[in-house]
Amino acid sequence: MNSNNDKCGAMHVQKLDMASSAVLFQLRCSASLHTCLIRSPPTSMSRKRAAAGASDLVSLLMISCSAQKPSFSSKFDRLIKSTILSSVSHPFMRELQRLQLQVDVSKIMKTTCIKLVDAFVDSVFEFVDQPLLPSQSNFAPVDHELKEAVIIAASNVVGKIPDSFVEGVYIRNGANPLFGGLKSTSSMFGRSSHVWVEGEGMLHALYFDKCSDGTWTILYNNRYVETETYRLEKQRNKPSFLPALEGDSLAVVSAYLLNFLRFGKVNKDMSNTNVFEHAGNFYSIAENYVPQMIDIFTLEYLGDWNINGSWNRPFASHPKRAPGSGELVIMGVDVTKPFLEVGVISADGKLLVHKVDIGVNRCILCHDIGVTERYNVILDFPLSLDINRLMRGGPLMKYIKEGYGRIGVMPRHGDGGSVKWFDVEPNCTFHILNCFEDDAEVVVWGCRAHESILPGPDFGLNKFEWFETRLMPIESGGVEDESVFSRAYEWKLNIKTGEVKERYLTGTEFAVDFPMINGDFTGLKNRYGYSQVLDSIASSASGLQKYGGLAKLYLEEQDTHSEGLIRVEYHHFEEHTFCSGATFVPKEGGTEEDDGWIITFVHNEDTNISQAYIIDTKKFTCEPVAKITLPCRVPYGFHGAFMPISIQISPEKV
């Protein structure tokens, strides 16, 4: 045994010598890179040299950081077993001390490597605020995080909360970037930037509690989703993750590698897009990571949800509950194969009962998935993430207009070969309104555009001009084939014959997106849908999307003025007032599909006041039945949801 110990000790010393040499060489390489940066302007040649030097540095750092990674737990288990059998105490203690030394050395090496990379990033990269125009002021983050709910005074409610309104929580997610806003970085490698959908998630919630005398108590709260990366940057008290989605290819590649080396992740866990419920638990989500479980009452982060370790990739932002079974159908993409997997979670949320690679040959940025009673519906449209394209000098994310489009229909628990693909006209559809079966056809309704609003212009160049042009109204000079103008659309997919029928449901008067329905009809044939209505003039003028109203879609009624289109009613807000996070709230005891309300956060840019509007869907064009003035500004965000749940506000709180 002593001989074996001597051999182990010799190997250990040899590894330490190798690692120490690597660290010393890293320091020299880092110093020479820093000198190159100071002496040379970022010309094309210097960037090539920087790229080569950075590549060498990254390789060395990766070698040294992995030079000592003993698996303490596995070795310890083997050691315990052998010790029990031999009952020899002194050799056991010596071996334990040796393993502990290895672990300590590994920690020291890892810490040293991270500090080296941090020093390199701090010396080479400069974080710069992305400026906002005055017309973009409500896209700016709020500085004040409440964390504890505050009472909305009765005097701040204009109108009346309906008696048949449901007790519960209206909650909306959205980006609220740390440190004052989205960032860009400039360096010897070029420039990289956050895109407009990035930024840490902040939840904004309204709580509705009906008192015994029939009056309502309303509370408001907001809180960051405190993901691991949020806590990391808060602890550092400075921007740390380099933007890794948009910009010069070399800058994005460098950000990708340096983020991974320092944090084990290429980007932040944003958790800023949607909120959903399953099996009595509540989750915040964005499609670059798994969901985060939250306490619906305090908005506190409770941990990541990977279904007991069985799901190892992100979720799409709109998982769907299957009609009948109550199972949750999910989907996740990755930049390496398998590019897209579909999963099914049990109704009680405890098990991943099905997981399958459906065999797509590209990483599509797929935001939504559809369900019917028997099928899952997958959108394979030409907005993709491509590492190979990035390495060849192109953008990481790109919409290929001349690419192909198809929709896949698969049985709920089908394998990869069970997907039936239907070729459709290429387009960009982020959001599905609903899907259902109609005899041999699967009908898919969504909001379709010719161009993708994400990520914007290649490499982030001339952003304002790009968005200004593509957000123009179609009926005022906009070119639809080059526009992000989104219209309600229908695909009919015949499972037996493979035939496809597709058509627009709405015209070019208004763009519609962020659709919603009565959730009881998800996956079933429905008659009504709702959406936010884009104010194309205000959006074009500001270079960002602003929604100045709501639409009610009568999906089974024809428009009397336009052949082939459906009837639509509009609810327009006051001038310079825009909404986000609209969602349907079913009426308590309602008997018809459209018995209920739309609730949404709105912001008046003239008064800088944020409110929540409640609109009767039976009297859609009328004034809101209630307008609730909020205690602070609510920036424009993404998706909202209403969670019917008993609040039971304590008398002390009131």
C-alpha positions in Angstrom: 0.0 0.0 0.0 2.9 2.4 0.7 4.2 1.8 -2.8 0.9 2.7 -4.3 0.8 5.8 -2.1 4.2 6.9 -3.4 3.1 6.4 -7.0 0.0 8.5 -6.3 2.0 11.2 -4.7 4.4 11.3 -7.6 1.6 11.6 -10.1 0.0 14.3 -7.9 3.2 16.4 -7.8 3.6 16.0 -11.6 0.1 17.3 -12.2 0.7 20.3 -9.9 3.9 21.1 -11.8 2.0 20.9 -15.1 -0.8 23.1 -13.8 1.6 25.7 -12.3 3.5 25.9 -15.6 0.3 26.4 -17.5 -0.8 29.2 -15.1 2.6 31.0 -15.4 2.4 30.7 -19.2 -1.2 32.1 -19.1 0.1 35.1 -17.2 2.7 35.8 -19.8 0.2 35.3 -22.6 -2.3 37.6 -20.9 0.3 40.3 -20.4 1.4 40.1 -24.0 -2.2 40.4 -25.2 -2.8 43.4 -22.9 0.4 45.0 -24.3 -0.9 44.4 -27.8 -4.2 46.0 -27.0 -2.5 49.1 -25.6 0.0 49.6 -28.4 -2.2 48.8 -31.4 -5.4 50.2 -32.6 -8.1 47.6 -33.4 -7.3 47.3 -37.0 -8.2 44.2 -39.1 -4.7 42.8 -38.6 -4.6 43.5 -34.9 -8.0 41.9 -34.5 -6.7 38.8 -36.3 -3.6 38.7 -34.0 -5.9 39.3 -31.0 -8.1 36.5 -32.1 -5.2 34.1 -32.3 -3.8 35.3 -28.9 -7.2 35.0 -27.3 -7.6 31.5 -28.8 -4.3 30.5 -27.2 -5.3 32.0 -23.9 -8.6 30.3 -23.9 -7.1 27.0 -24.7 -4.5 27.3 -21.9 -7.1 28.4 -19.4 -9.3 25.5 -20.3 -6.3 23.1 -19.9 -5.3 24.5 -16.6 -8.8 24.7 -15.2 -9.3 21.1 -16.0 -5.9 19.9 -14.8 -7.1 19.1 -11.3 -10.7 17.9 -11.2 -10.7 14.8 -8.9 -14.1 13.3 -8.3 -14.0 13.4 -4.5 -17.4 11.7 -4.0 -16.6 8.7 -6.1 -13.1 8.2 -4.7 -14.5 8.7 -1.2 -17.2 6.1 -1.7 -14.6 3.6 -3.0 -12.3 4.4 -0.1 -15.0 3.9 2.5 -15.8 0.5 1.1 -12.2 -0.6 1.1 -11.6 0.7 4.6 -14.5 -1.1 6.0 -13.2 -4.4 4.5 -9.6 -3.9 5.7 -10.4 -2.2 9.0 -7.1 -0.3 8.6 -7.5 3.2 10.1 -4.1 5.0 9.6 -3.8 4.4 5.8 -7.4 5.5 5.5 -6.6 8.8 7.2 -3.6 9.4 5.0 -5.6 8.8 1.9 -8.4 11.1 3.1 -5.9 13.8 3.8 -4.4 13.3 0.3 -7.8 13.6 -1.4 -8.7 16.7 0.7 -5.4 18.3 -0.5 -6.4 17.5 -4.1 -9.8 19.1 -3.6 -8.3 22.2 -2.0 -5.7 22.5 -4.8 -8.5 22.1 -7.4 -10.4 24.9 -5.8 -7.4 27.2 -5.7 -6.6 26.4 -9.4 -10.2 27.1 -10.4 -10.3 30.4 -8.4 -7.0 31.5 -10.0 -8.2 30.7 -13.5 -11.4 32.6 -13.0 -9.5 35.6 -11.6 -7.2 35.5 -14.6 -10.0 35.5 -17.1 -11.8 38.3 -15.1 -8.7 40.4 -15.2 -8.5 39.8 -19.0 -12.1 40.8 -19.5 -11.8 43.9 -17.3 -8.8 45.1 -19.2 -10.1 44.4 -22.7 -13.9 44.9 -22.7 -15.7 48.1 -22.0 -19.4 48.0 -21.1 -21.4 50.8 -22.6 -25.1 51.7 -21.9 -27.5 51.4 -24.9 -29.2 54.8 -25.1 -32.9 55.1 -25.2 -34.8 57.8 -27.1 -37.4 59.9 -25.2 -40.1 57.9 -27.1 -38.6 54.8 -25.6 -38.7 55.9 -22.0 -41.1 53.3 -20.7 -38.8 50.5 -22.0 -36.3 51.6 -19.4 -36.1 49.5 -16.2 -37.6 50.6 -12.9 -35.1 51.3 -10.1 -37.4 50.5 -7.2 -38.0 46.8 -6.4 -40.8 46.5 -3.8 -40.5 42.8 -2.8 -43.5 43.3 -0.5 -47.0 44.0 -1.7 -48.6 47.3 -1.1 -52.3 48.2 -0.8 -54.0 50.0 -3.7 -56.2 52.7 -2.2 -59.9 52.6 -3.2 -59.5 56.1 -4.5 -57.0 54.8 -7.1 -59.7 52.6 -8.7 -62.0 54.3 -11.2 -65.1 52.2 -12.0 -65.8 49.0 -10.2 -64.3 45.5 -10.0 -67.2 43.2 -11.1 -68.9 41.1 -8.5 -68.3 38.0 -10.7 -64.6 38.8 -11.2 -62.4 35.9 -9.9 -60.2 36.1 -6.8 -56.6 35.6 -7.8 -53.3 37.1 -9.1 -52.7 38.9 -12.4 -49.0 38.6 -13.0 -46.8 39.8 -15.9 -43.2 39.1 -16.8 -40.8 41.5 -18.5 -37.2 42.6 -18.9 -35.8 44.9 -16.3 -32.1 45.0 -16.9 -29.7 45.4 -14.0 -27.4 48.4 -13.8 -29.6 50.9 -15.6 -30.4 49.1 -18.9 -29.2 46.9 -21.7 -25.4 47.0 -22.5 -23.0 46.8 -25.4 -19.4 46.0 -25.2 -16.5 47.3 -27.3 -13.1 45.6 -27.4 -10.3 44.6 -29.7 -12.6 41.9 -30.9 -15.3 44.4 -32.0 -18.7 45.1 -30.6 -21.4 43.0 -29.2 -24.8 44.0 -27.8 -27.9 42.8 -26.0 -31.0 42.6 -28.1 -34.2 44.2 -27.0 -35.7 41.1 -25.5 -32.8 40.6 -23.1 -32.5 41.8 -19.5 -33.3 40.3 -16.1 -36.9 39.2 -15.5 -39.1 41.3 -13.2 -42.6 40.1 -12.1 -45.4 42.7 -11.7 -48.4 41.3 -9.8 -51.9 42.5 -8.8 -53.7 40.6 -6.1 -57.5 40.6 -6.0 -59.1 39.5 -2.7 -62.9 39.7 -2.3 -64.0 40.6 1.2 -67.1 39.2 2.9 -69.0 42.4 2.4 -68.5 42.2 -1.4 -65.8 44.9 -1.6 -62.4 44.2 -3.1 -58.9 44.6 -1.6 -56.2 45.0 -4.3 -52.4 44.8 -3.7 -49.5 45.4 -6.1 -46.0 44.0 -5.9 -42.9 43.7 -8.1 -39.8 41.6 -7.8 -36.8 40.4 -9.7 -36.7 36.7 -10.6 -33.5 36.0 -8.6 -31.9 33.5 -10.8 -28.4 32.2 -10.3 -26.9 34.7 -12.7 -28.9 37.5 -11.3 -27.5 36.8 -7.8 -24.0 36.5 -9.3 -24.1 39.9 -10.9 -25.7 41.5 -7.9 -22.9 40.2 -5.7 -20.3 41.5 -8.1 -22.2 44.8 -8.3 -21.3 45.4 -12.0 -22.2 44.1 -15.4 -20.2 40.8 -15.8 -21.8 38.7 -18.6 -20.6 39.8 -22.0 -23.4 40.2 -24.6 -23.3 37.0 -26.7 -26.1 37.2 -29.1 -25.7 40.2 -31.5 -22.7 42.0 -32.9 -19.4 41.4 -34.7 -18.8 37.6 -35.0 -15.4 37.7 -33.3 -16.8 39.7 -30.4 -19.8 37.3 -30.0 -17.5 34.2 -30.1 -15.2 35.8 -27.5 -18.1 36.6 -25.3 -19.5 33.1 -25.7 -16.2 31.5 -24.6 -15.3 34.0 -21.9 -18.7 33.8 -20.3 -18.5 30.0 -20.3 -15.0 30.0 -18.8 -16.0 32.3 -15.9 -19.5 31.3 -15.2 -20.1 27.9 -16.8 -22.9 29.6 -18.9 -22.7 31.4 -22.2 -25.5 33.8 -21.3 -27.6 35.0 -18.4 -30.7 33.1 -17.2 -33.1 35.9 -18.1 -36.4 34.4 -17.0 -38.2 37.4 -18.3 -40.8 36.2 -20.8 -43.8 34.3 -19.4 -45.4 32.9 -16.2 -47.3 29.7 -16.1 -48.8 27.2 -13.6 -48.7 23.5 -13.4 -49.8 21.1 -10.7 -50.3 24.0 -8.3 -46.8 25.4 -8.7 -46.0 28.7 -10.5 -43.1 29.3 -12.8 -41.3 32.2 -14.5 -39.7 31.3 -17.8 -37.6 32.5 -20.8 -36.4 30.0 -23.5 -32.7 30.2 -22.8 -33.0 28.1 -19.6 -35.3 25.9 -17.5 -38.2 27.6 -15.7 -37.8 29.1 -12.2 -40.3 28.2 -9.5 -41.7 31.2 -7.7 -43.9 31.8 -4.6 -46.9 33.4 -6.2 -47.7 35.4 -3.0 -44.2 36.9 -2.4 -42.8 36.5 -5.9 -39.7 34.9 -4.3 -37.5 32.6 -6.4 -37.7 29.1 -5.0 -35.3 27.2 -7.4 -34.9 25.9 -10.9 -37.3 23.3 -12.3 -35.7 20.5 -14.4 -38.3 17.8 -13.5 -36.0 16.0 -11.0 -33.0 16.2 -13.3 -34.7 14.5 -16.2 -34.8 17.6 -18.5 -31.3 19.0 -19.4 -32.2 21.8 -21.8 -34.3 25.0 -21.9 -38.0 25.2 -22.2 -39.8 27.1 -24.9 -41.7 30.0 -23.3 -45.2 28.6 -23.9 -45.6 25.1 -22.6 -49.2 23.8 -23.1 -51.5 21.8 -20.9 -53.0 18.9 -23.0 -56.8 18.8 -23.0 -58.1 15.8 -21.1 -55.0 14.4 -19.6 -53.7 17.6 -17.9 -50.2 16.7 -19.0 -47.8 19.6 -19.8 -46.3 19.5 -23.2 -42.9 21.2 -23.4 -40.2 21.7 -26.0 -36.6 22.8 -25.9 -34.0 23.8 -28.5 -30.2 23.7 -28.4 -27.4 24.9 -30.8 -26.0 21.4 -31.1 -27.7 18.1 -31.9 -30.3 17.1 -30.9 -31.5 20.6 -32.0 -35.1 20.2 -30.7 -36.7 17.8 -28.2 -40.3 17.5 -27.2 -41.3 16.4 -23.7 -44.5 15.5 -21.8 -44.7 16.1 -18.0 -47.2 14.2 -15.9 -50.3 16.0 -14.7 -48.9 16.0 -11.1 -45.7 17.6 -12.3 -43.5 14.9 -10.8 -42.4 12.9 -13.8 -41.1 13.5 -17.4 -43.2 10.7 -18.9 -42.0 11.2 -22.5 -39.0 12.8 -24.2 -38.1 12.6 -27.9 -35.7 14.1 -30.5 -37.9 14.9 -33.5 -34.9 15.1 -35.9 -34.9 18.6 -37.1 -31.7 19.6 -38.9 -31.3 23.2 -37.6 -31.6 25.0 -34.3 -34.9 26.9 -34.8 -35.8 29.7 -32.4 -39.2 28.3 -31.6 -41.1 30.3 -29.0 -44.4 28.3 -28.9 -45.8 24.8 -29.2 -49.4 23.8 -30.0 -51.5 20.9 -28.7 -54.8 19.3 -29.7 -56.6 16.4 -28.1 -54.3 13.9 -29.6 -51.4 15.8 -31.2 -48.4 18.1 -30.6 -47.8 20.8 -33.1 -44.3 22.1 -33.9 -43.4 25.2 -36.0 -40.2 24.8 -38.0 -39.7 28.2 -39.5 -36.5 29.9 -40.8 -35.4 31.8 -37.7 -32.4 30.0 -36.5 -29.3 30.0 -34.3 -26.2 28.7 -36.0 -22.8 28.3 -34.4 -21.2 27.4 -37.8 -22.6 30.5 -39.4 -21.2 32.6 -36.5 -17.7 31.0 -36.9 -17.8 31.8 -40.6 -18.3 35.5 -39.8 -22.1 35.6 -40.0 -24.7 36.4 -37.3 -25.5 33.8 -34.6 -29.3 34.5 -35.0 -30.8 35.1 -38.4 -34.1 34.9 -40.2 -33.6 33.4 -43.7 -36.4 34.7 -45.8 -35.6 32.3 -48.7 -35.5 29.4 -46.3 -38.2 26.7 -45.9 -41.1 26.6 -43.5 -43.0 23.5 -42.3 -45.4 22.5 -39.5 -45.0 19.1 -37.7 -47.9 17.2 -36.2 -47.1 14.2 -34.0 -49.0 12.0 -31.6 -48.7 13.1 -28.0 -46.2 10.4 -27.0 -44.9 9.6 -30.5 -41.3 8.9 -31.5 -39.2 11.0 -33.9 -40.4 9.0 -36.9 -44.1 9.7 -36.1 -43.9 13.4 -37.0 -45.9 14.2 -40.1 -44.4 17.3 -41.7 -46.4 19.8 -43.8 -44.6 22.2 -46.1 -46.0 25.8 -45.8 -44.9 29.2 -47.0 -41.9 30.5 -45.2 -42.8 33.0 -42.5 -42.1 34.1 -38.9 -44.7 33.1 -36.3 -43.8 33.5 -32.7 -47.2 32.9 -31.2 -49.9 30.3 -31.6 -53.5 31.4 -30.9 -54.9 27.8 -30.7 -54.8 24.4 -32.4 -57.6 21.8 -32.7 -58.8 18.8 -34.7 -61.6 19.1 -37.2 -62.3 15.7 -38.8 -59.1 14.8 -40.7 -57.6 18.2 -40.4 -55.5 19.8 -37.7 -56.2 23.6 -37.7 -53.5 25.9 -36.5 -54.2 29.6 -35.8 -51.3 32.0 -35.1 -49.9 35.5 -35.7 -47.8 35.5 -38.9 -45.4 38.0 -40.4 -43.1 38.0 -43.4 -40.0 39.2 -41.5 -38.8 38.5 -37.9 -38.6 41.2 -35.3 -35.8 39.2 -33.8 -32.9 39.8 -33.7 -33.1 42.9 -35.8 -30.5 44.0 -38.4 -27.5 41.7 -39.0 -24.7 42.5 -36.4 -26.9 45.1 -34.8 -26.1 47.8 -37.3 -28.4 50.7 -37.9 -31.0 49.4 -35.5 -33.3 52.4 -35.4 -33.6 52.7 -39.2 -34.2 48.9 -39.6 -37.0 48.9 -37.0 -38.5 52.2 -38.2 -38.9 50.9 -41.7 -40.3 47.4 -40.8 -42.8 48.7 -38.2 -44.4 51.1 -40.7 -48.2 50.7 -41.3 -48.9 48.6 -44.4 -51.6 50.9 -45.5 -49.3 54.0 -45.2 -46.4 52.9 -47.3 -45.1 49.9 -45.6 -44.0 46.9 -47.7 -45.5 43.8 -46.3 -43.0 41.4 -47.8 -40.3 43.3 -45.8 -42.4 44.0 -42.7 -42.7 42.6 -39.2 -46.4 43.4 -39.5 -48.2 40.5 -37.9 -51.6 39.2 -38.9 -53.9 36.4 -37.7 -53.4 33.4 -39.9 -54.8 29.9 -40.5 -53.2 26.7 -41.6 -55.4 23.6 -42.2 -53.3 20.4 -42.3 -55.0 17.2 -43.6 -53.5 14.3 -41.7 -54.8 11.7 -44.2 -53.9 13.4 -47.6 -51.1 15.8 -46.6 -52.9 18.7 -48.2 -52.3 22.2 -46.8 -54.7 25.2 -46.9 -53.5 28.5 -45.6 -55.0 32.0 -45.5 -55.0 35.3 -43.6 -57.8 35.8 -41.1 -57.3 39.6 -40.6 -56.4 42.4 -42.9 -53.7 45.1 -43.1 -55.5 47.8 -41.1 -53.9 46.8 -37.8 -51.1 44.4 -36.9 -52.0 41.9 -34.1 -49.8 39.8 -31.8 -49.5 38.4 -28.3 -52.7 36.4 -28.8 -54.8 34.8 -26.0 -58.0 32.7 -25.6 -60.1 31.4 -22.8 -57.7 28.8 -21.5 -60.4 26.2 -21.0 -60.4 25.9 -24.8 -56.7 25.2 -25.3 -56.4 22.4 -27.9 -60.1 22.4 -28.5 -62.2 24.2 -31.2 -63.0 27.7 -30.1 -65.0 30.7 -31.4 -63.2 33.7 -30.0 -59.6 34.9 -29.7 -58.0 38.1 -28.5 -54.8 39.9 -29.1 -52.9 43.1 -28.6 -53.0 45.6 -31.4 -49.9 47.3 -32.6 -49.8 51.1 -33.0 -47.7 51.0 -36.1 -47.2 54.8 -36.3 -46.0 55.1 -32.7 -43.9 51.9 -33.1 -42.2 53.1 -36.2 -41.5 56.5 -34.7 -39.9 55.0 -31.6 -38.2 52.0 -33.3 -39.8 49.6 -30.7 -43.2 47.8 -30.6 -46.0 49.7 -28.9 -49.5 48.2 -28.5 -52.2 50.8 -28.5 -55.3 48.6 -28.2 -56.8 45.2 -28.1 -58.7 43.0 -30.7 -61.5 40.5 -30.3 -61.4 37.9 -33.1 -64.7 36.3 -34.1 -63.2 33.2 -35.6 -66.4 31.7 -37.0 -67.9 35.0 -38.3 -67.0 36.6 -41.6 -66.1 40.3 -42.1 -69.0 41.9 -43.9 -66.6 44.4 -45.6 -63.7 42.1 -46.6 -64.2 38.8 -48.3 -62.3 35.9 -46.8 -61.5 37.7 -43.6 -63.0 37.3 -40.1 -65.0 39.8 -38.1 -62.8 41.8 -35.6 -63.7 44.3 -32.9 -61.2 46.8 -31.6 -60.7 48.4 -28.2 -58.4 51.4 -28.6 -56.8 53.1 -25.7 -56.3 56.8 -25.1 -53.7 58.6 -27.2 -50.1 57.8 -26.3 -51.3 54.9 -24.0 -49.9 51.4 -24.6 -50.4 48.0 -23.1 -48.4 44.8 -22.4 -49.2 41.4 -20.8 -52.9 41.3 -21.7 -54.7 38.0 -20.7 -58.2 36.6 -20.5 -59.9 36.1 -17.1 -63.0 33.8 -17.3 -66.1 34.9 -15.5 -66.9 33.0 -12.3 -69.9 30.8 -13.2 -69.7 31.9 -16.9 -71.6 29.8 -19.4 -70.2 31.0 -22.7 -66.7 31.0 -24.1 -66.4 34.8 -24.1 -67.9 35.4 -20.6 -65.0 37.2 -19.0 -62.6 40.1 -19.1 -59.3 41.1 -20.5 -56.9 42.5 -17.9 -53.7 44.3 -19.0 -51.1 46.8 -17.7 -51.2 50.1 -19.6 -48.9 53.2 -19.5 -49.8 56.7 -20.4 -46.7 58.3 -21.8 -48.1 61.8 -21.4 -48.7 61.5 -17.7 -46.1 58.8 -17.0 -48.8 56.9 -15.0 -49.2 53.2 -15.2 -52.6 51.5 -14.6 -54.3 48.1 -15.0 -57.4 48.1 -17.2 -60.2 45.5 -16.9 -62.3 45.2 -20.1 -65.6 43.3 -20.5 -65.2 41.0 -23.5 -69.0 41.0 -24.0 -68.9 44.8 -24.3 -65.5 45.0 -26.0 -65.6 48.4 -27.5 -66.9 50.1 -24.4 -64.8 51.8 -21.7 -63.0 49.6 -19.2 -65.1 48.5 -16.3 -62.2 49.4 -14.0 -59.0 51.4 -14.2 -56.5 50.8 -11.3 -53.8 53.3 -10.9 -50.5 51.6 -9.7 -48.1 53.0 -7.1 -45.2 53.0 -9.6 -44.3 52.9 -13.2 -44.6 49.5 -14.9 -42.3 49.2 -18.0 -43.6 47.5 -21.1 -43.0 43.8 -20.9 -44.0 40.5 -22.4 -46.6 37.9 -21.4 -49.2 38.0 -18.6 -51.4 35.4 -16.9 -54.2 35.3 -14.4 -54.0 32.7 -11.6 -57.3 32.0 -9.9 -56.3 31.4 -6.3 -57.6 32.4 -2.9 -55.5 35.3 -1.6 -56.8 35.8 2.0 -55.1 39.1 2.8 -54.6 39.5 6.5 -56.4 42.3 8.4 -53.0 43.6 9.5 -52.0 44.1 5.9 -55.1 46.1 5.2 
